[in-house]
Amino acid sequence: MEAFVIRDLTDIQAIEKVPLSERFSEKSTYEAVKKGSDINPDAVAVNFILTGDQYQNPISVTYKTLIGRINQAANCFHDLGIGATDVVTYLLPNVPQTHYVLWGAEAAGVVNPVNPLLEASAIRDICRAAKTKVLVALGDVPGSEIWKKVTAIKDDIPTLKNILVLLGQTDSKQGIFNLDEKLAEYPEDRLIFERNILPSDVASLYHTGGTTGTPKLARRTHYNELSNAFVMGLMAGITPQNVVMCGLPLFHVNGTIVTGLAPFWWGAQVVLLSPQGYRDPGILPNFFRIIEKYRGTFFSSVPTILSVLLETPKENVDISSLRYAICGAAPLSVELFRRFEEYTGLKILEGYGLTESAAGASVNPKDGERRVGSIGLRLPYEEMKTVILDDEGSYVRDARPDEIGVIVLRGPNVFLGYVEQIHNKGLWIADGWLNTGDLGRMDADGYFWLTGRKKEIIIRGGHNIDPAAIEEPIYRMPQVKAVAAVGRPDAYAGEVPVAYVELREGHEVTPEQILEFAAREIPERAAVPKEVYIVDKLPLTPIGKIHKPTLVWDAARRIYEKEMEAIADIASSVTVAVAEDRTSGKTAIITVTPRPGVDADTVKRRIGDILARYTLRYEVVIA
């Protein structure tokens, strides 16, 4: 595929002079992987590292083996009754078999990747909503709770016919088969069934949140995934010589598209950084040595990963092969950006994406100006702008340059909508634009800047959390009158959920008791609040709704005030105020009275060191 130098919006517009339909002829994700495998069948497609401490002894999978196993998986699923609209759900770690299942399922029918860390009840609800027919899961192995969850829910999924288990006990009478043994029964050199996959056919259902019982499942077509993998490949400059490091999970769109389909399509190598990805305790301490051994070209990450790598020794290690790191999922601290680039010598390409856009939506140009703190330029062949909406969510006008508005998308990568119609309310505005719910501004050169979220999703380390999943269980406590969950800034996860609670008159309950109740009742561990604040009254809008921005500002104020306790030796007083800001969404104003003999620069340097990993903009005022 052709390589491009992409420096600015003009280069993107030049690329678009050739229609996307002429850029590639593949109509399905299966055809894309097949094309990549034909470039050099003997080349390594996947190097799988079992643990971070065993990185020197990978399990290597060639492209010939990769496409062979995908053929076997597709044939197996077809034989088990999977047709074009039937669903294969998987609960798997990052292992080579996950790619066989993922692309084999899309060749035979529809795939539904699910986060295996979700509680059993949440997984059950996803499978019900997806109408799962075949479930593929990790078996009963030490350190994993996946199989325990499967056994707890399998009888509660009416559509479920068969289960394929990786490394576990089987029971053919119950329709439970060993994954590897079952795949081996089928031809690997061809598909044994005929299916004319249309680009408009649904390829996948990705879980993007939703309350218990009504999970949000995003319907993405083959063309959605192809177009995004193609343009992300262009923006990243992928070639067959590239080595792409995959540490993000393979139930997440970045893992499957940006560090999966895109490199496979170009015939590049993917290094799977352990079954747990970045969560493996040996991966990040050995990360730079892993880069040296495999000559890694780029990796996708979230700010928390870069923060840890900033403290990972790299002496006597050659990481010159690394060209850049793609960072998204949560805003990146400007200070962390600068320190990481200075420490490693590689470029950070900060970007923005969502499940509904098949992965990426914008990214800073690899060959041009990377504006620190921005999410970059729109992707080729995609439309992206900011608009002003009225209180009913209807389009009023396009936002002016640098005016904050709602980010909207339109293009071949934008999904069809959610499975359940209840989730599609307010999703589209005039002329087919997708309302992302994110607030931002576009500058005069086409760079986008996130300033907040109109929708209330909390993003913890790149993981989307619906506030309703926190609020609804806490509301069930008889002492609770009202509850609101918001995101609080966090140095490592970007933000974490906290809950504000107003009690019923005459009732008492402690924050600790609420947290204990929440830990039992909230089905998603990541959604359990880090802290509960009991307040006399929750702030309300003029029409009586809880005004969450006020709570977001208060949560930020609390954590910044706590961090400022560390400068008590050089400051006699510190106050923090957080409020709305016209260009950045919100800003913390930190007013400091230095102790005698302490100069302003010393105070500002110390605060800069403390807050370097936070993304919330701040200003220091010396009293």
N, C-alpha and C positions, 0 to 999 in steps of 0.2 A: 504494500500500500504506500501511497505517496507521502513523503514527509514535508512538513510545512514549518516555516519560521513564523511564529505568532507573537507579535510585539504589541499590537493595539487593536482597537475596534476596526480600523481600516483593513488589517490583515484578515480579520474574521469575515468582513463583508466581501473581500476578494475570494475567499474560499467558497462563499455561498453563491458565487456566480455560476458554479456548476451545481445543478440540482442534486440533492442528497440521493435521489433514486439512481443517479449515474455514478455515485461514489462507490457503491457496493451493490451486488446482485443477490446476496443471501436473503432469504425470506424467513428464516427461522434461526434461533440460537443454535440448534443442532448443526445447521449448515455452516454457521460461523466457526464453531469448534472444529468441524470437519475440514474446513478450508485451512485453518491453522495447523492441523495435524498433517495435512498434505505437504506443507512447506518442507518439513524434514521429519519424517516419521521416527527416525532414530534419535532425534534430539530429546533432551529431558524436558518434559512438560511440568512435572511437579517434583520437587525435592521436599520430602516430608521429614521434619525434625521431631523425634518422639518427645524429647524434653530439652529444655534450654541447656542443661548440663551435658547432653549427648549430641550437641549440634554437629560434631565432626563425623557422625555416622548416620547419614540420612537414608531413608528409603526412597529410591529414585523410580519415577514412573515416566516412561517415554511417551511421546505423542501417539505412537502406534498402540501402546497399551491403554492410554487414556481413551482414545476413541473406541477401542475394542470394548472396554468396560462400560462405556456409555451405551454402545450398541446392545450389550448384554442386558444392561439395566432397562433400557427402553423395551427390549423384547420381553423381558420378564414382566414388566408392568403391563404390557399389552396382554400377555397370557393370563394375567391375574384380573383382567377385565377393565383395565384402564383405557378409556377412549378419549376423544379430543376434549371433552368437558369434565372428565373425572379427575379427582384430586388425589395426589400423593403428598402426604405430610411427612416431614422428617424432623427428628429430634436427635441431632448428631453433633459431635464436636468437630473441630477442623482436622479432618483426616481425608486422605485421597478418596475414600468411598463416598464422602459427602458430594464431591463433584460428579462422581458417576451417577449418584441418585438424582442430583439437581438437574443435570442436563439430560439424563435419560428420561426423567419424569416429564420435562418440557417437550421432549420428542414424542412421547406417547400420549401425554395429556396435559395436566396442569400441576405445577409444584406449589407446595405451601411450606416454606421454611419457618420453623418455630423456635423461639428462644427456649432451650431446655431448662434454663434457670427459673422460668415462670413456675408458679405453683400449679399443682395438678388440676385444680378447678379451672384455672385460666386456660390451660392447655386443652382441657375437655371442651370448654366453650368455643375455642378457636376451631377445633376439629368439627364440632357440630355446625358452626357457621359456614365452614368450608365444605361440609359434606364429605369429609375424608373417607376414601374407599380403601386405601392402602397406607399403613403407617410404618415408617422405617425408624428404628430407634436403637440407641446403644443399649447393650444388654446389662445384666447385673454384674458390674465390675467394680472393684474397690475404688472408693472416692467419688462415685457417681450416684446420684439419686434418680437418674432418668428412668430406669426400668421400674423402680418402685412407683413412680408416677404413672407409668404406662399401665401397670397392673391395676392400679386404683381406678383408672378411667376407661379402660378399653371396653367394658361392658355397657358404658353409658354413651357410646357414640353409635347411633342407630345405623349409619351408613357403612361402618367399618367392616371390611370383609377379611382382610389379611394383614398380618404384621411380619415384617422382615427385621430380624434382630442381628446386630453386629456384636460379635463376641458375647454370646449368651445362650441360655437354654432354649430349645425349640420344642414345639408340640404340634405336629402336622395335623392332628385331629382338631386342634383349636385354631388352625390356620396360621400358626407361628412358625416361620422358617428362618434358617440361617441365611443371612444376606449373601455372603461370599459363595456359599455352596449353591444357593439358588441361582445366582447370576451365572455360575459356571455351567449350568445346564443349557445355556442358550448360545447361539452363534455370536462371535465377536467381529466377524468380518462384514456384516451387513445387518440391516433391519429385516425382520421376517414378516413385516406387515406394511401395508401401503397407507400412507397418510399424506394428503396434500395440505401441508401447513400453510395457512394464509398469514400474512404479516399482521392482520387484524385479529387473529385468534388469541385468546387469553393464554398467556404462558405461565403466569404465576399469581399467587395471592399472598401478599406480604402483610403480616400483622403490624399495625402502626399504633396500637393503643386501643382505647375504648374501655368502657366500664364492664364489670363482670356481667356475663350473659349476652352482651352485645359488642363483641370485639370488632374493631375496624379492620377490615381486610381490603387492601388496595388491589384492584384488578389491573394488571399490566399486560400489555400485548407483547408478542414477539418483536414487533416493530419498535415499541417503546424501548425495549432492552437493547435491541440492535443499534438504534440510533444513538442511544446514550453511550453504549460501549464504544461505538465508532468515534464519536466526537471527543470522548474522554481520552481515547487513544491518540487522537490528533493533538489535543492540548498537552498530553504528557509526552508526545513524541516517541511512542512505543515502536520498537523494531524487534526482529527475531533475536537480536543479540542482547536484549534487555533481560535483567533478572529482577523480578518484582517480589518484594517481601510482603507476605500476607499475615498480619497479626490480628486483624479485626475479624469478628465471628462470621461464619458462613450462613448465618440466618439473617444477616444484615446486608443491605443493598451495596454498601461499599465493598464488603468482602467478596460478594458474588459477582458484581459487575466491574468495578474499577480494578480490583486485584484478582479477578477471575475471568469473566468472559472477554474483557478487553485484551489482556495479554495472551489468552489462548487463541483469539482470533488472529493476532499478529505472529503467532508461533513463538512467543517469548517464554521464559521459564518463570514459574511461580514457586517460591519457597514458602511452604506452610510452616509457620513458626509455632509448632506444637499443637496438640489437640485443644489446648486452652488459649492458644494465641498469646497475646500480650499478658494474659493473666497467669501464665506459667511462671513460677517464681524464679526460674533460671534464664528466662528469655532476655529481659531488659538488662540484667547485670552482664550478660554475654553478648549484647546486641551488636556492639561494634566489632567484636571478634567474628560474629556470624556474618556480618557484612563483608569483612575481609575474606573469609573463606569462600563465600558464594559470589563475590564481586557484585553485590546488590546495587541496582541502579536507582530505584526509588521505593518508597513505602508510603502507605496511607496511615494516618494516625489521628488522634484527637489531642487537644492541649495537654491532657493529663500525661500522655506518653512522652511528649516532648519535655515536660517538666521533670519527669524521672530521668530521662536520658541526659538532661543537663548536668546531672550529678553522677553520671556513669563514666568511670575512667576510660580514656581512649589512648593512653600513652602507648607507644610502640605498636600501634595498630594502623594498618593502611586502609582508610575508608575513601580513598580517592575515586573509587568507582561510583560512589553515591553522587547523584546529580541534584536531587531535590526530595523533599518530603511534602506530600499533599496533606494538608490539615483542614479538617472541617468538623461538623457535628456540633461545635460550640464555639463561641467567640474566642479569639486568641489574644492574650495580653500583648500589648505592643512591646513591653519590656521583655517578656519571655521570647517573643519573636526575635528581637535584636540579640539577646544573649545567646539564644540557640544557634543562630546563624554565625555569630562570632566564634562560638565554641567549636562548631562542627565544620564550618566552611562550606556548607551546602545551602541551597536555596529552600525556603519554605514557600510553597504555593498554597496560600490560604484560599479556601473556596467555600461553597455553599451548595447544599443539595437536600433532597428529601425523597422518601420512598415514592412519593407520588410523581416525581420527575424521573423515576427509574434509577436515580443515583444523583449525579451532579446536575447543577443548574448554572453555576458560575464558578470561575476560578481566575486567579491572577495569572497573567501570561508568563510562560516560562522564559521567553526571549526578550520580554519588554519590562516596563516599569511595574514593579510590585509595590502597590501602595499599602503600607503597613496599616493593619486594622481594617482594610476593606476586604470584601469577599470577591473582588475581581470583576472581570468582564463576563457578560453572558456567553454561553457556549454557542458555537456555530450552529446554524439552522434552528435555533430556539429564540423565541421572543420573550423579553423580560422587561418589565417597567414597573414604576410605582404609580399608584392611583389614589385619588381621594374618594372615599365612600361615605355615604350618609349613614345615619344611625341604624337604618334598616339593612345596611350592607349592599346597597345599590350603588352603581357607578355614578359619580358626579363629573369627574374630569381627570385627566392625567395630572400627576404632580409636576411641579416646576423643578428645574435643576436644584438639588440640595434641599428640596422641601420633603419633609417626612411624609410618606404615604404607605399604603399596603403594597407589598410586592406581589405581582401577578405574573403568571407564566402561560405561554401557549406554544405548542410545537409538537413534533413527532414523538418526543420523549414523555409527554404528559399523559398520565394514566387515564383509564376509562371512568373511574369513580370507585366508590366502595361497594362491597357486596350488598350490604343492608342499606336500603334507601334512606333510613333515618339519619345516616351519617353524611348524606350528600346535600343536606339542607344548607344553603348559603355557600356551597363549595365553588360554584361557578358564577361569574358575573357576565355582563354583556359580551357578546361575540366570542364566547367559548374560552374566556380567560379563567385560569385556575387561581382562586384566591388562596394564597399560601397561609394567610393569617399572620405572616411576619411583617413587621414594620421596618422600613429602611428608606434610604435616599439614594438617588443616582446623581453623581456629579456631572459636570459638563463634558467629561471625556468618556462617559459610559461606565465608570466604576461604580459598583454598588457598595453600600455601607449599611449593615444591620444596626438598628437602633432599639429594637425591642420586639415584642410579639403581641399582636392583637389577640390571637388565640392564646390560650392559657397553658399550653403544654410546657411542662418542666423538662429540661434536657439535662440528665445526669450522666456525665461522661459519655455523651453521644447517644444515650438511651432515652427514648421518649416516654414520659410519664403523664398520663391524663390525671389532672387534679381530682376529677370525679372519682377515680379509683381510690383516692385517699379520703375524700370528703364523705362519700356515701357510707362506708363502714363506721366512721366516727359519729356521723349523725345518728346512728342507731343507739348510741349511749343515751340512756334516759336523762342524764344530767345536762346534755348538750342542747343548746338552743340554736346555735349556728356555728358553722366551721368553714374556713377557707384555706386551701392549700396553695402555696406559691413557692417559687424557687428562691433560695438564698445563695448569694455568691459563695463559691468554694474554691480554694486554692488548687485543688487537684481534680475535682470532677466538673469544674465550670460552675455548676450550681447543684444544690441538693434540696429535696423537698422539706419544707417546714409547714406546720399547721397553726393557724390562729383560731382560737376557740372562744366563743361567748357562751357562758353558762345560763341555764334557766334560773329564774329567780328562786332563791331558797334552796338551791342545790349546790353541792360541793364535790369536787373531784380534783385530784392533783395532776399536773402535767405528766408525772411518771405513770400514773394509772392510765391516762389516755394513751401514752406511748405503748404501754404493755398490752392494752386492748387492741391498738392498731396493729401491733406486731402479730397478733393472733388472727385478726380478721382480714387484713389486706392481703390478697393472694399473690402480690408481686413484691418480692423482698426489697427490690430497689426503690419501691414506692413508699415504704415505711418511713415516716418523717424522722429527720434527724433530731428535731426539737419541736416541742409544742409550747406556744405562748398563749396563756389565758389572759384575755383582755376584757375590760368592762363592756365596751361596745365595739362592734366591727364597723368600719367606715362604710357609709352608704352613698350611692349616687342620688340625685334628685328624684329618680323614679323608684328608689328603694332597693336597688341591687347593690351587692357588696362591691366596693371600689377596690379591686385588687391592686392597681398600681400603688396606692397608698401603702398597702401591706408589703409589696415588693420593695419599696423605698425603705420601709421600716426594718425589714429583714436585712437589707444591705447595711443600714446604719448600725444595727446591732453587731454584725460580724466585724465591721471596720472599727467600731469602738473597742471591741474585744482585742483586735490586733494592735490597736494603738496603746494598749497597756504595756507593750514591750518598749515604749520610748519614755517610760516614766522617769528614767534616770537623766534624761536630757530635756524634759518638758514638764513645766509645773502645772499646765492644764491643757487638755485636748477636748475639743468638741467636734462631733461629726453630724453633718446634715446632708440628707440625700433628697434630691428633687428632680423633677423633669427638666430635660435639657433639649434645646431646639435641634441640635445637630447630632448628639450622641444618644438621645433617648433619656438617659438619666446620668447624673454626675454627683459624686460625693465631694462636699466641701469640707476639708479638714482644717480647722482653725487651731493653731498651736501657739502657746506662750512658752518660749524656750526658757530654760533655767539660766541664771546669770552666767555669763561667759560662754554660752553656746550660741554659735552663729546659725543663721538661717540655712546655709548650704548644708551644714551637718545634719540638721533636722530633715531636710528634704531628701538627702541621700539615704538616711536611715529608713524613712518612710518608703522610699522607692525600693529598697531591699526587701522590706516586709511585704509590700503589696505587689511585687513583681509578677506573681502568678495569678493575680486576680484580673478579670477582664473589665470590671466596672471602672469607668473613667473617674479620675479624682483630681482635685486641685488642692494645693496646700497654701493656706493663708497664714502668714506669720503675724500674730497679734502684737 
